[in-house]
Amino acid sequence: MIQQEVQVIKLGGSINAATSQDLRQNLISFIEKGAKVVLVDFQDVTFMDSSGLGALVLAFKSLRAADIKLVLCSINEQVKILFELTSMDKVFEIFPSKEEFHQTLFSKT
């Protein structure tokens, strides 16, 4: 039951001005899907710029307004630095890996 309430979106490549709009739309679409938690897996992301971060923040606000939690996992060093420089690492819940997210989730139930 818990598993169905968690939607995972796996990103890849660069998240920049060209791709950030699609990312935001994809994340916001989870509002209609009845998710309680959206996990964004950054494992295959090679680069993210400020427009990608902006899209994530806007999606985060929309999802939060719908009472949906947005969490991130598997961010690389470049993305981690971007989050730290903007203090977004304090806003987003970031897990080292998808496995660790699932362990944390299931330990709470």
Biopython code that builds the backbone (N, CA, C, O; Angstrom):
import numpy as np
from Bio.PDB.StructureBuilder import StructureBuilder

atoms = [
    (1, "MET", "N", (0.819, -1.201, 0.000)),
    (1, "MET", "CA", (0.000, 0.000, 0.000)),
    (1, "MET", "C", (0.861, 1.262, 0.000)),
    (1, "MET", "O", (0.632, 2.173, -0.796)),
    (2, "ILE", "N", (1.843, 1.314, 0.886)),
    (2, "ILE", "CA", (2.733, 2.480, 0.947)),
    (2, "ILE", "C", (3.443, 2.669, -0.391)),
    (2, "ILE", "O", (3.604, 3.795, -0.861)),
    (3, "GLN", "N", (3.865, 1.567, -0.999)),
    (3, "GLN", "CA", (4.610, 1.613, -2.253)),
    (3, "GLN", "C", (3.849, 2.392, -3.331)),
    (3, "GLN", "O", (4.460, 3.148, -4.086)),
    (4, "GLN", "N", (2.537, 2.221, -3.414)),
    (4, "GLN", "CA", (1.745, 2.891, -4.446)),
    (4, "GLN", "C", (1.639, 4.387, -4.201)),
    (4, "GLN", "O", (1.420, 5.161, -5.133)),
    (5, "GLU", "N", (1.792, 4.789, -2.962)),
    (5, "GLU", "CA", (1.703, 6.211, -2.656)),
    (5, "GLU", "C", (2.998, 6.941, -2.994)),
    (5, "GLU", "O", (3.040, 8.171, -3.018)),
    (6, "VAL", "N", (4.058, 6.170, -3.256)),
    (6, "VAL", "CA", (5.345, 6.762, -3.630)),
    (6, "VAL", "C", (5.515, 6.654, -5.140)),
    (6, "VAL", "O", (5.500, 5.555, -5.696)),
    (7, "GLN", "N", (5.675, 7.786, -5.795)),
    (7, "GLN", "CA", (5.924, 7.816, -7.229)),
    (7, "GLN", "C", (7.395, 8.188, -7.422)),
    (7, "GLN", "O", (7.894, 9.129, -6.805)),
    (8, "VAL", "N", (8.074, 7.443, -8.279)),
    (8, "VAL", "CA", (9.491, 7.720, -8.528)),
    (8, "VAL", "C", (9.642, 8.280, -9.931)),
    (8, "VAL", "O", (9.105, 7.733, -10.894)),
    (9, "ILE", "N", (10.375, 9.371, -10.032)),
    (9, "ILE", "CA", (10.708, 9.923, -11.344)),
    (9, "ILE", "C", (12.221, 9.917, -11.463)),
    (9, "ILE", "O", (12.924, 10.489, -10.630)),
    (10, "LYS", "N", (12.720, 9.259, -12.519)),
    (10, "LYS", "CA", (14.158, 9.117, -12.710)),
    (10, "LYS", "C", (14.612, 10.106, -13.774)),
    (10, "LYS", "O", (14.121, 10.088, -14.902)),
    (11, "LEU", "N", (15.541, 10.958, -13.409)),
    (11, "LEU", "CA", (16.036, 11.974, -14.332)),
    (11, "LEU", "C", (17.367, 11.535, -14.924)),
    (11, "LEU", "O", (18.055, 10.675, -14.375)),
    (12, "GLY", "N", (17.717, 12.141, -16.054)),
    (12, "GLY", "CA", (19.010, 11.832, -16.662)),
    (12, "GLY", "C", (19.545, 13.009, -17.460)),
    (12, "GLY", "O", (18.794, 13.900, -17.856)),
    (13, "GLY", "N", (20.848, 13.002, -17.689)),
    (13, "GLY", "CA", (21.482, 14.045, -18.502)),
    (13, "GLY", "C", (21.547, 15.381, -17.801)),
    (13, "GLY", "O", (21.770, 15.455, -16.593)),
    (14, "SER", "N", (21.348, 16.452, -18.584)),
    (14, "SER", "CA", (21.414, 17.811, -18.053)),
    (14, "SER", "C", (20.024, 18.340, -17.749)),
    (14, "SER", "O", (19.083, 18.140, -18.518)),
    (15, "ILE", "N", (19.912, 19.011, -16.630)),
    (15, "ILE", "CA", (18.661, 19.689, -16.303)),
    (15, "ILE", "C", (18.971, 21.173, -16.387)),
    (15, "ILE", "O", (19.614, 21.745, -15.508)),
    (16, "ASN", "N", (18.498, 21.782, -17.468)),
    (16, "ASN", "CA", (18.826, 23.178, -17.731)),
    (16, "ASN", "C", (17.599, 23.894, -18.301)),
    (16, "ASN", "O", (16.487, 23.369, -18.236)),
    (17, "ALA", "N", (17.796, 25.077, -18.853)),
    (17, "ALA", "CA", (16.675, 25.868, -19.369)),
    (17, "ALA", "C", (15.865, 25.084, -20.407)),
    (17, "ALA", "O", (14.648, 25.245, -20.494)),
    (18, "ALA", "N", (16.528, 24.249, -21.184)),
    (18, "ALA", "CA", (15.838, 23.493, -22.246)),
    (18, "ALA", "C", (14.947, 22.382, -21.693)),
    (18, "ALA", "O", (13.953, 22.020, -22.322)),
    (19, "THR", "N", (15.287, 21.845, -20.539)),
    (19, "THR", "CA", (14.557, 20.689, -20.009)),
    (19, "THR", "C", (13.764, 20.978, -18.738)),
    (19, "THR", "O", (12.938, 20.164, -18.326)),
    (20, "SER", "N", (14.007, 22.126, -18.115)),
    (20, "SER", "CA", (13.409, 22.377, -16.802)),
    (20, "SER", "C", (11.891, 22.510, -16.849)),
    (20, "SER", "O", (11.211, 22.099, -15.909)),
    (21, "GLN", "N", (11.348, 23.077, -17.925)),
    (21, "GLN", "CA", (9.889, 23.230, -18.043)),
    (21, "GLN", "C", (9.195, 21.865, -18.059)),
    (21, "GLN", "O", (8.171, 21.671, -17.404)),
    (22, "ASP", "N", (9.767, 20.923, -18.817)),
    (22, "ASP", "CA", (9.207, 19.568, -18.872)),
    (22, "ASP", "C", (9.273, 18.903, -17.502)),
    (22, "ASP", "O", (8.335, 18.226, -17.082)),
    (23, "LEU", "N", (10.385, 19.104, -16.817)),
    (23, "LEU", "CA", (10.556, 18.520, -15.485)),
    (23, "LEU", "C", (9.449, 19.017, -14.558)),
    (23, "LEU", "O", (8.821, 18.227, -13.854)),
    (24, "ARG", "N", (9.218, 20.313, -14.562)),
    (24, "ARG", "CA", (8.194, 20.884, -13.688)),
    (24, "ARG", "C", (6.812, 20.311, -14.006)),
    (24, "ARG", "O", (6.054, 19.942, -13.108)),
    (25, "GLN", "N", (6.502, 20.244, -15.304)),
    (25, "GLN", "CA", (5.197, 19.694, -15.719)),
    (25, "GLN", "C", (5.043, 18.242, -15.270)),
    (25, "GLN", "O", (3.988, 17.840, -14.778)),
    (26, "ASN", "N", (6.116, 17.459, -15.448)),
    (26, "ASN", "CA", (6.074, 16.047, -15.039)),
    (26, "ASN", "C", (5.823, 15.921, -13.545)),
    (26, "ASN", "O", (5.024, 15.088, -13.116)),
    (27, "LEU", "N", (6.496, 16.737, -12.757)),
    (27, "LEU", "CA", (6.344, 16.663, -11.308)),
    (27, "LEU", "C", (4.945, 17.099, -10.875)),
    (27, "LEU", "O", (4.337, 16.479, -10.003)),
    (28, "ILE", "N", (4.443, 18.162, -11.487)),
    (28, "ILE", "CA", (3.119, 18.661, -11.114)),
    (28, "ILE", "C", (2.032, 17.657, -11.508)),
    (28, "ILE", "O", (0.981, 17.598, -10.870)),
    (29, "SER", "N", (2.282, 16.871, -12.554)),
    (29, "SER", "CA", (1.288, 15.880, -12.993)),
    (29, "SER", "C", (1.013, 14.820, -11.918)),
    (29, "SER", "O", (-0.007, 14.133, -11.974)),
    (30, "PHE", "N", (1.910, 14.688, -10.950)),
    (30, "PHE", "CA", (1.703, 13.711, -9.880)),
    (30, "PHE", "C", (0.567, 14.124, -8.937)),
    (30, "PHE", "O", (0.069, 13.298, -8.172)),
    (31, "ILE", "N", (0.162, 15.386, -8.989)),
    (31, "ILE", "CA", (-0.952, 15.838, -8.148)),
    (31, "ILE", "C", (-2.214, 15.072, -8.535)),
    (31, "ILE", "O", (-2.975, 14.642, -7.668)),
    (32, "GLU", "N", (-2.437, 14.900, -9.855)),
    (32, "GLU", "CA", (-3.622, 14.172, -10.319)),
    (32, "GLU", "C", (-3.508, 12.669, -10.083)),
    (32, "GLU", "O", (-4.517, 11.965, -10.035)),
    (33, "LYS", "N", (-2.292, 12.184, -9.939)),
    (33, "LYS", "CA", (-2.088, 10.731, -9.821)),
    (33, "LYS", "C", (-2.278, 10.207, -8.398)),
    (33, "LYS", "O", (-2.166, 9.006, -8.151)),
    (34, "GLY", "N", (-2.563, 11.103, -7.480)),
    (34, "GLY", "CA", (-2.851, 10.685, -6.113)),
    (34, "GLY", "C", (-1.640, 10.227, -5.317)),
    (34, "GLY", "O", (-1.773, 9.456, -4.367)),
    (35, "ALA", "N", (-0.469, 10.697, -5.699)),
    (35, "ALA", "CA", (0.748, 10.332, -4.961)),
    (35, "ALA", "C", (0.770, 11.061, -3.625)),
    (35, "ALA", "O", (0.216, 12.152, -3.493)),
    (36, "LYS", "N", (1.408, 10.455, -2.649)),
    (36, "LYS", "CA", (1.623, 11.120, -1.361)),
    (36, "LYS", "C", (3.062, 11.625, -1.282)),
    (36, "LYS", "O", (3.355, 12.647, -0.661)),
    (37, "VAL", "N", (3.953, 10.870, -1.938)),
    (37, "VAL", "CA", (5.376, 11.202, -1.944)),
    (37, "VAL", "C", (5.887, 11.047, -3.369)),
    (37, "VAL", "O", (5.588, 10.054, -4.033)),
    (38, "VAL", "N", (6.659, 12.026, -3.844)),
    (38, "VAL", "CA", (7.310, 11.928, -5.141)),
    (38, "VAL", "C", (8.814, 11.924, -4.885)),
    (38, "VAL", "O", (9.373, 12.867, -4.325)),
    (39, "LEU", "N", (9.447, 10.840, -5.310)),
    (39, "LEU", "CA", (10.898, 10.703, -5.155)),
    (39, "LEU", "C", (11.557, 11.000, -6.500)),
    (39, "LEU", "O", (11.278, 10.330, -7.494)),
    (40, "VAL", "N", (12.422, 11.995, -6.527)),
    (40, "VAL", "CA", (13.149, 12.340, -7.752)),
    (40, "VAL", "C", (14.542, 11.734, -7.654)),
    (40, "VAL", "O", (15.348, 12.110, -6.803)),
    (41, "ASP", "N", (14.803, 10.785, -8.551)),
    (41, "ASP", "CA", (16.073, 10.060, -8.560)),
    (41, "ASP", "C", (17.036, 10.744, -9.528)),
    (41, "ASP", "O", (16.814, 10.756, -10.739)),
    (42, "PHE", "N", (18.097, 11.308, -8.982)),
    (42, "PHE", "CA", (19.082, 12.065, -9.764)),
    (42, "PHE", "C", (20.269, 11.213, -10.207)),
    (42, "PHE", "O", (21.261, 11.759, -10.691)),
    (43, "GLN", "N", (20.196, 9.900, -10.057)),
    (43, "GLN", "CA", (21.364, 9.057, -10.301)),
    (43, "GLN", "C", (22.025, 9.287, -11.665)),
    (43, "GLN", "O", (23.253, 9.297, -11.756)),
    (44, "ASP", "N", (21.231, 9.471, -12.727)),
    (44, "ASP", "CA", (21.792, 9.629, -14.071)),
    (44, "ASP", "C", (21.911, 11.082, -14.521)),
    (44, "ASP", "O", (22.162, 11.352, -15.695)),
    (45, "VAL", "N", (21.730, 12.016, -13.590)),
    (45, "VAL", "CA", (21.856, 13.434, -13.931)),
    (45, "VAL", "C", (23.327, 13.817, -13.908)),
    (45, "VAL", "O", (24.024, 13.576, -12.923)),
    (46, "THR", "N", (23.791, 14.410, -14.988)),
    (46, "THR", "CA", (25.195, 14.796, -15.076)),
    (46, "THR", "C", (25.412, 16.268, -14.710)),
    (46, "THR", "O", (26.495, 16.656, -14.272)),
    (47, "PHE", "N", (24.351, 17.093, -14.899)),
    (47, "PHE", "CA", (24.497, 18.535, -14.672)),
    (47, "PHE", "C", (23.133, 19.158, -14.395)),
    (47, "PHE", "O", (22.128, 18.752, -14.977)),
    (48, "MET", "N", (23.104, 20.137, -13.510)),
    (48, "MET", "CA", (21.884, 20.915, -13.288)),
    (48, "MET", "C", (22.257, 22.365, -13.071)),
    (48, "MET", "O", (23.188, 22.666, -12.323)),
    (49, "ASP", "N", (21.526, 23.280, -13.730)),
    (49, "ASP", "CA", (21.797, 24.701, -13.534)),
    (49, "ASP", "C", (20.659, 25.352, -12.744)),
    (49, "ASP", "O", (19.752, 24.670, -12.268)),
    (50, "SER", "N", (20.718, 26.674, -12.613)),
    (50, "SER", "CA", (19.740, 27.378, -11.778)),
    (50, "SER", "C", (18.316, 27.268, -12.316)),
    (50, "SER", "O", (17.365, 27.285, -11.534)),
    (51, "SER", "N", (18.148, 27.155, -13.632)),
    (51, "SER", "CA", (16.787, 27.019, -14.157)),
    (51, "SER", "C", (16.196, 25.657, -13.779)),
    (51, "SER", "O", (14.996, 25.538, -13.535)),
    (52, "GLY", "N", (17.051, 24.641, -13.735)),
    (52, "GLY", "CA", (16.602, 23.327, -13.272)),
    (52, "GLY", "C", (16.204, 23.372, -11.812)),
    (52, "GLY", "O", (15.193, 22.796, -11.409)),
    (53, "LEU", "N", (17.009, 24.063, -11.026)),
    (53, "LEU", "CA", (16.715, 24.216, -9.600)),
    (53, "LEU", "C", (15.428, 25.012, -9.406)),
    (53, "LEU", "O", (14.609, 24.682, -8.549)),
    (54, "GLY", "N", (15.258, 26.058, -10.207)),
    (54, "GLY", "CA", (14.038, 26.870, -10.136)),
    (54, "GLY", "C", (12.798, 26.040, -10.429)),
    (54, "GLY", "O", (11.780, 26.174, -9.751)),
    (55, "ALA", "N", (12.885, 25.180, -11.442)),
    (55, "ALA", "CA", (11.756, 24.312, -11.798)),
    (55, "ALA", "C", (11.425, 23.371, -10.647)),
    (55, "ALA", "O", (10.256, 23.126, -10.352)),
    (56, "LEU", "N", (12.468, 22.842, -9.996)),
    (56, "LEU", "CA", (12.257, 21.958, -8.844)),
    (56, "LEU", "C", (11.566, 22.695, -7.704)),
    (56, "LEU", "O", (10.656, 22.159, -7.071)),
    (57, "VAL", "N", (12.000, 23.923, -7.446)),
    (57, "VAL", "CA", (11.425, 24.713, -6.351)),
    (57, "VAL", "C", (9.949, 25.008, -6.642)),
    (57, "VAL", "O", (9.110, 24.887, -5.750)),
    (58, "LEU", "N", (9.626, 25.393, -7.876)),
    (58, "LEU", "CA", (8.232, 25.678, -8.232)),
    (58, "LEU", "C", (7.375, 24.426, -8.097)),
    (58, "LEU", "O", (6.257, 24.487, -7.587)),
    (59, "ALA", "N", (7.902, 23.288, -8.556)),
    (59, "ALA", "CA", (7.171, 22.019, -8.433)),
    (59, "ALA", "C", (6.997, 21.656, -6.959)),
    (59, "ALA", "O", (5.935, 21.188, -6.547)),
    (60, "PHE", "N", (8.048, 21.876, -6.172)),
    (60, "PHE", "CA", (8.014, 21.601, -4.733)),
    (60, "PHE", "C", (6.858, 22.371, -4.072)),
    (60, "PHE", "O", (6.106, 21.818, -3.268)),
    (61, "LYS", "N", (6.735, 23.658, -4.429)),
    (61, "LYS", "CA", (5.676, 24.494, -3.846)),
    (61, "LYS", "C", (4.294, 24.009, -4.280)),
    (61, "LYS", "O", (3.376, 23.941, -3.462)),
    (62, "SER", "N", (4.143, 23.675, -5.553)),
    (62, "SER", "CA", (2.841, 23.187, -6.048)),
    (62, "SER", "C", (2.454, 21.879, -5.380)),
    (62, "SER", "O", (1.307, 21.689, -4.977)),
    (63, "LEU", "N", (3.428, 20.977, -5.267)),
    (63, "LEU", "CA", (3.159, 19.680, -4.649)),
    (63, "LEU", "C", (2.851, 19.849, -3.161)),
    (63, "LEU", "O", (1.939, 19.214, -2.631)),
    (64, "ARG", "N", (3.613, 20.704, -2.501)),
    (64, "ARG", "CA", (3.387, 20.919, -1.072)),
    (64, "ARG", "C", (1.989, 21.488, -0.831)),
    (64, "ARG", "O", (1.328, 21.125, 0.142)),
    (65, "ALA", "N", (1.545, 22.375, -1.713)),
    (65, "ALA", "CA", (0.199, 22.947, -1.596)),
    (65, "ALA", "C", (-0.864, 21.856, -1.723)),
    (65, "ALA", "O", (-1.956, 21.978, -1.168)),
    (66, "ALA", "N", (-0.540, 20.786, -2.458)),
    (66, "ALA", "CA", (-1.466, 19.653, -2.628)),
    (66, "ALA", "C", (-1.201, 18.569, -1.584)),
    (66, "ALA", "O", (-1.737, 17.465, -1.679)),
    (67, "ASP", "N", (-0.373, 18.886, -0.591)),
    (67, "ASP", "CA", (-0.033, 17.955, 0.491)),
    (67, "ASP", "C", (0.720, 16.718, -0.011)),
    (67, "ASP", "O", (0.498, 15.599, 0.453)),
    (68, "ILE", "N", (1.610, 16.954, -0.968)),
    (68, "ILE", "CA", (2.454, 15.880, -1.503)),
    (68, "ILE", "C", (3.902, 16.232, -1.179)),
    (68, "ILE", "O", (4.339, 17.365, -1.379)),
    (69, "LYS", "N", (4.628, 15.253, -0.682)),
    (69, "LYS", "CA", (6.022, 15.475, -0.291)),
    (69, "LYS", "C", (6.938, 15.191, -1.483)),
    (69, "LYS", "O", (6.804, 14.160, -2.142)),
    (70, "LEU", "N", (7.864, 16.105, -1.754)),
    (70, "LEU", "CA", (8.846, 15.915, -2.820)),
    (70, "LEU", "C", (10.198, 15.675, -2.168)),
    (70, "LEU", "O", (10.693, 16.517, -1.419)),
    (71, "VAL", "N", (10.792, 14.521, -2.456)),
    (71, "VAL", "CA", (12.111, 14.199, -1.904)),
    (71, "VAL", "C", (13.052, 13.828, -3.044)),
    (71, "VAL", "O", (12.618, 13.407, -4.116)),
    (72, "LEU", "N", (14.344, 13.993, -2.792)),
    (72, "LEU", "CA", (15.357, 13.750, -3.818)),
    (72, "LEU", "C", (16.318, 12.672, -3.343)),
    (72, "LEU", "O", (16.496, 12.470, -2.142)),
    (73, "CYS", "N", (16.937, 11.981, -4.301)),
    (73, "CYS", "CA", (17.989, 11.036, -3.925)),
    (73, "CYS", "C", (19.056, 10.963, -5.005)),
    (73, "CYS", "O", (18.838, 11.353, -6.151)),
    (74, "SER", "N", (20.203, 10.458, -4.612)),
    (74, "SER", "CA", (21.330, 10.159, -5.512)),
    (74, "SER", "C", (21.837, 11.363, -6.291)),
    (74, "SER", "O", (22.123, 11.253, -7.483)),
    (75, "ILE", "N", (21.954, 12.523, -5.623)),
    (75, "ILE", "CA", (22.488, 13.684, -6.348)),
    (75, "ILE", "C", (24.012, 13.605, -6.402)),
    (75, "ILE", "O", (24.658, 13.137, -5.465)),
    (76, "ASN", "N", (24.571, 14.073, -7.522)),
    (76, "ASN", "CA", (26.034, 14.040, -7.666)),
    (76, "ASN", "C", (26.659, 15.288, -7.027)),
    (76, "ASN", "O", (25.952, 16.152, -6.509)),
    (77, "GLU", "N", (27.959, 15.363, -7.070)),
    (77, "GLU", "CA", (28.696, 16.434, -6.401)),
    (77, "GLU", "C", (28.320, 17.815, -6.943)),
    (77, "GLU", "O", (28.118, 18.745, -6.162)),
    (78, "GLN", "N", (28.225, 17.962, -8.266)),
    (78, "GLN", "CA", (27.902, 19.265, -8.871)),
    (78, "GLN", "C", (26.522, 19.739, -8.421)),
    (78, "GLN", "O", (26.348, 20.900, -8.051)),
    (79, "VAL", "N", (25.549, 18.838, -8.455)),
    (79, "VAL", "CA", (24.183, 19.185, -8.054)),
    (79, "VAL", "C", (24.147, 19.495, -6.550)),
    (79, "VAL", "O", (23.458, 20.414, -6.109)),
    (80, "LYS", "N", (24.893, 18.719, -5.790)),
    (80, "LYS", "CA", (24.955, 18.927, -4.338)),
    (80, "LYS", "C", (25.506, 20.321, -4.021)),
    (80, "LYS", "O", (24.986, 21.006, -3.141)),
    (81, "ILE", "N", (26.542, 20.737, -4.725)),
    (81, "ILE", "CA", (27.139, 22.057, -4.515)),
    (81, "ILE", "C", (26.122, 23.158, -4.845)),
    (81, "ILE", "O", (26.007, 24.147, -4.120)),
    (82, "LEU", "N", (25.386, 22.972, -5.949)),
    (82, "LEU", "CA", (24.348, 23.931, -6.333)),
    (82, "LEU", "C", (23.305, 24.061, -5.214)),
    (82, "LEU", "O", (22.897, 25.171, -4.871)),
    (83, "PHE", "N", (22.881, 22.938, -4.653)),
    (83, "PHE", "CA", (21.911, 22.957, -3.557)),
    (83, "PHE", "C", (22.495, 23.649, -2.326)),
    (83, "PHE", "O", (21.805, 24.425, -1.665)),
    (84, "GLU", "N", (23.762, 23.372, -2.019)),
    (84, "GLU", "CA", (24.384, 23.976, -0.843)),
    (84, "GLU", "C", (24.586, 25.491, -1.006)),
    (84, "GLU", "O", (24.345, 26.254, -0.070)),
    (85, "LEU", "N", (25.025, 25.918, -2.190)),
    (85, "LEU", "CA", (25.256, 27.348, -2.437)),
    (85, "LEU", "C", (23.969, 28.154, -2.326)),
    (85, "LEU", "O", (23.994, 29.316, -1.920)),
    (86, "THR", "N", (22.852, 27.544, -2.684)),
    (86, "THR", "CA", (21.566, 28.237, -2.665)),
    (86, "THR", "C", (20.769, 27.936, -1.390)),
    (86, "THR", "O", (19.637, 28.392, -1.229)),
    (87, "SER", "N", (21.382, 27.160, -0.489)),
    (87, "SER", "CA", (20.742, 26.702, 0.759)),
    (87, "SER", "C", (19.499, 25.860, 0.519)),
    (87, "SER", "O", (18.680, 25.693, 1.424)),
    (88, "MET", "N", (19.349, 25.331, -0.684)),
    (88, "MET", "CA", (18.202, 24.480, -0.995)),
    (88, "MET", "C", (18.353, 23.091, -0.369)),
    (88, "MET", "O", (17.390, 22.328, -0.289)),
    (89, "ASP", "N", (19.574, 22.775, 0.075)),
    (89, "ASP", "CA", (19.769, 21.503, 0.778)),
    (89, "ASP", "C", (19.031, 21.511, 2.120)),
    (89, "ASP", "O", (18.802, 20.459, 2.716)),
    (90, "LYS", "N", (18.661, 22.715, 2.591)),
    (90, "LYS", "CA", (17.895, 22.825, 3.835)),
    (90, "LYS", "C", (16.387, 22.704, 3.563)),
    (90, "LYS", "O", (15.611, 22.365, 4.456)),
    (91, "VAL", "N", (15.991, 22.987, 2.321)),
    (91, "VAL", "CA", (14.583, 22.968, 1.935)),
    (91, "VAL", "C", (14.158, 21.554, 1.524)),
    (91, "VAL", "O", (13.126, 21.048, 1.963)),
    (92, "PHE", "N", (14.970, 20.937, 0.681)),
    (92, "PHE", "CA", (14.644, 19.611, 0.169)),
    (92, "PHE", "C", (15.188, 18.524, 1.080)),
    (92, "PHE", "O", (16.264, 18.663, 1.661)),
    (93, "GLU", "N", (14.439, 17.453, 1.197)),
    (93, "GLU", "CA", (14.936, 16.276, 1.902)),
    (93, "GLU", "C", (15.695, 15.456, 0.857)),
    (93, "GLU", "O", (15.119, 15.027, -0.143)),
    (94, "ILE", "N", (16.984, 15.243, 1.095)),
    (94, "ILE", "CA", (17.842, 14.577, 0.111)),
    (94, "ILE", "C", (18.419, 13.305, 0.716)),
    (94, "ILE", "O", (19.053, 13.336, 1.770)),
    (95, "PHE", "N", (18.192, 12.193, 0.040)),
    (95, "PHE", "CA", (18.712, 10.901, 0.493)),
    (95, "PHE", "C", (19.897, 10.506, -0.377)),
    (95, "PHE", "O", (19.916, 10.805, -1.571)),
    (96, "PRO", "N", (20.897, 9.828, 0.218)),
    (96, "PRO", "CA", (22.070, 9.409, -0.555)),
    (96, "PRO", "C", (21.714, 8.443, -1.697)),
    (96, "PRO", "O", (22.361, 8.456, -2.745)),
    (97, "SER", "N", (20.685, 7.607, -1.492)),
    (97, "SER", "CA", (20.317, 6.626, -2.517)),
    (97, "SER", "C", (18.837, 6.291, -2.396)),
    (97, "SER", "O", (18.188, 6.604, -1.398)),
    (98, "LYS", "N", (18.321, 5.647, -3.438)),
    (98, "LYS", "CA", (16.926, 5.217, -3.429)),
    (98, "LYS", "C", (16.699, 4.187, -2.320)),
    (98, "LYS", "O", (15.656, 4.177, -1.666)),
    (99, "GLU", "N", (17.685, 3.334, -2.125)),
    (99, "GLU", "CA", (17.580, 2.294, -1.092)),
    (99, "GLU", "C", (17.434, 2.927, 0.294)),
    (99, "GLU", "O", (16.622, 2.493, 1.110)),
    (100, "GLU", "N", (18.240, 3.961, 0.536)),
    (100, "GLU", "CA", (18.179, 4.611, 1.838)),
    (100, "GLU", "C", (16.839, 5.312, 2.057)),
    (100, "GLU", "O", (16.317, 5.343, 3.171)),
    (101, "PHE", "N", (16.292, 5.873, 0.984)),
    (101, "PHE", "CA", (14.968, 6.481, 1.068)),
    (101, "PHE", "C", (13.941, 5.426, 1.483)),
    (101, "PHE", "O", (13.148, 5.651, 2.397)),
    (102, "HIS", "N", (13.960, 4.276, 0.807)),
    (102, "HIS", "CA", (12.995, 3.218, 1.111)),
    (102, "HIS", "C", (13.157, 2.697, 2.542)),
    (102, "HIS", "O", (12.167, 2.413, 3.215)),
    (103, "GLN", "N", (14.405, 2.572, 3.004)),
    (103, "GLN", "CA", (14.642, 2.120, 4.384)),
    (103, "GLN", "C", (14.039, 3.113, 5.375)),
    (103, "GLN", "O", (13.401, 2.715, 6.350)),
    (104, "THR", "N", (14.242, 4.395, 5.122)),
    (104, "THR", "CA", (13.709, 5.437, 6.000)),
    (104, "THR", "C", (12.186, 5.427, 5.973)),
    (104, "THR", "O", (11.536, 5.527, 7.014)),
    (105, "LEU", "N", (11.624, 5.307, 4.776)),
    (105, "LEU", "CA", (10.175, 5.295, 4.606)),
    (105, "LEU", "C", (9.550, 4.127, 5.373)),
    (105, "LEU", "O", (8.573, 4.299, 6.102)),
    (106, "PHE", "N", (10.127, 2.942, 5.196)),
    (106, "PHE", "CA", (9.530, 1.763, 5.808)),
    (106, "PHE", "C", (9.807, 1.679, 7.308)),
    (106, "PHE", "O", (9.093, 0.987, 8.033)),
    (107, "SER", "N", (10.835, 2.375, 7.771)),
    (107, "SER", "CA", (11.085, 2.370, 9.215)),
    (107, "SER", "C", (10.086, 3.260, 9.940)),
    (107, "SER", "O", (9.907, 3.133, 11.152)),
    (108, "LYS", "N", (9.426, 4.169, 9.201)),
    (108, "LYS", "CA", (8.448, 5.070, 9.807)),
    (108, "LYS", "C", (7.066, 4.430, 9.899)),
    (108, "LYS", "O", (6.207, 4.910, 10.639)),
    (109, "THR", "N", (6.847, 3.348, 9.151)),
    (109, "THR", "CA", (5.507, 2.744, 9.134)),
    (109, "THR", "C", (5.339, 1.728, 10.235)),
    (109, "THR", "O", (4.273, 1.127, 10.363)),
]
sb = StructureBuilder()
sb.init_structure("model")
sb.init_model(0)
sb.init_chain("A")
sb.init_seg("    ")
for serial, (resi, resn, name, xyz) in enumerate(atoms, 1):
    if name == "N":
        sb.init_residue(resn, " ", resi, " ")
    sb.init_atom(name, np.array(xyz, "f"), 0.0, 1.0, " ", f" {name:<3s}", serial, name[0])
structure = sb.get_structure()
